[in-house]
Amino acid sequence: NSSVDIEKSVAHGKKCGGVRRVSPSAANDKEHAFDDIVRSSLGPRAYSTLTTSAMDISNANEEATWESIGLSSMAELELRSQLEKRYSVILPSHYLQTCNTPSKLKQFVEAAQGRSLPIKLATLPSLDDMHLHPTVQTMMHCVGVIALLFLFAVPIVPAFEIGRLIHNADSAIHTFNVNGKWFAWMAFPFIVPVWMASFTALVLLAKWIIIGRYRDGTVRTTSIYYVRWWFVDRLLHTWEFFVGSYLLGTPLMNAFCVLMGSKVAMSASMDAFIREFDLVTVGNGSTINQPLRCRMFGPWDDAIGGSTMRFRSISVGDSASVKGMLCPGALVESGAKILNLSVVPEGGQVAANATVRGNPAFIDQSLNSETLSLSESTDGAPCTELKPSRTDVSLPKHSPQDDNVASQAALLGILKLLWLGLELYIFFAIFMVAQIAVEHVLPTNWRYERLLYWMLLFGFASSALVLTSVAIKWMLLGKKKPGKYRPSLFRKFADWAADYHFRLSLQGLFLLTCNSRLWNVVLMAHG
């Protein structure tokens, strides 16, 4: 993690009330750990000038500051790294200025130490079937690639037939003439959605025929089961790129996950993809912002001529927030929060209403019980200050307010579906206008006329999509200002709609202009 991210994490901890004061027994368990870390970072000579005691920094000269000791910048980084790893605590970059003596730093670190996650790993059964020779497996992979291309192309047939039926219907097509060239406005632009729906149906069918239900267990990468998993995984990857990216955050994504075998509540916000669907459970009102992968590869084993892969279930309770990574076997109970850049290890158990950060993740108890926070004072004042608890860790009971939240989630889902239909017409209209504009300026009877046509069409459409994104942002959201955020139903929908259109309409332009001054202009236009 970068120092900026660490400082943000610590700043967040301060706002929430600091860090938890641990019991004396927990501090005694690590009585000499801090001294050993400081000794290894300073070196024997500098450590001997710090204290006359060979083991305890608590007896050190209180006037001996880090500056007087002569701590180097490399030793400072090493000290912070070792303390964060040993005590499960995140220190800001200015931690030595804030805690300017070793005794103050020890007082803060031992009070601020986090609690590692309990690990629960069950013994996995073997799912292996027939062993394959590497040559045979390579040939099967080649056949799988051809099959993937076939499944990708098959949905073109129903999309073409639907398009022809709509084109032949006089009530669905409106033609008009511009400078001697005819253009058609399609009242029902469903050709692309029909292809997406057909491809989605094939993915569903392939998963249930080839895999059936995913189960907890281990497989060798030289087995037929692994080839079956690989084929479905590549098919899902293709679906995510061409179809799934347009459904993220909508009820259609939840419905797809349920049809694929996962236990995902319709009120959950699925802003990331799932693999190994049958092993995933997501409760009501939870938010998923990171992909959920229920498989993990093991080390290479010469005895079997390959490695192994294990599958474990991932479960997320109600009203949980997952912004970090969950490894297979992770359990996140109701109300828990997995913060950005956090990694819950394999089999990690996150308690209800707990806040988790770090890699490997540990429980940040800053919102529970008595808390301590890092003081900004650099004088002789104490390095920690006590603050009262601000939250209750008990789980809330069902109330009428929960029904109101569920109804709002249903209304928000309906609004999102209606917006998807509007997006179809927006894109169709933009490309129609782009065609008219390009045909108007395109030279005639030129050998490379068609090549120039597609280049100009992409450029004009991309520019028009930027303008629509800017217009939607300012019309729905206006200028955002700092302050308390009160998420009404319309505000939630407006935030999602503006972000969705921005991501959808600018992804092509982003590939060509990322890290250029042009992209700066695009962001400035959005505020």
Secondary structure, 3 states (H helix, E strand, C coil): CCHHHHHHHHHHHHHCCCEECCCHHHHHHCCCHHHHHHHHHHCHHHHHHHCCCCCCHHHCCCCCCHHHHCCCHHHHHHHHHHHHHHHCCCCCCCHHHHCCCHHHHHHHHHHHCCEECCECCCCCCECCCCECCHHHHHHHHHHHHHHHHHHHHCCHHHHHHHHHHHHHCCCCEEEEEECCEEEEEECCCCHHHHHHHHHHHHHHHHHHHHCCCCCCEEEECCEHHHHHHHHHHHHHHHHHHHCHHHCCCCHHHHHHHHHCCCEECCCCEECCCECCHHHEEECCCCEECCCECCEEEEEEECCCCEEEEEECCEEECCCCEECCEECCCCEECCCCEECCCCEECCCEEECCCCEEECCCCEEECCCCCCEEEECCCCCCCCCEEEECCCCCCCCCCCCHHHHHHHHHHHHHHHHHHHHHHHHHHHHHHHHHHHHHHHHHHCCCCCCCHHHHHHHHHHHHHHHHHHHHHHHHHHHHCCCCCCCCCCCCHHHHHHHHHHHHHHHHHCHHHHHHHCCCHHHHHHHHHCC
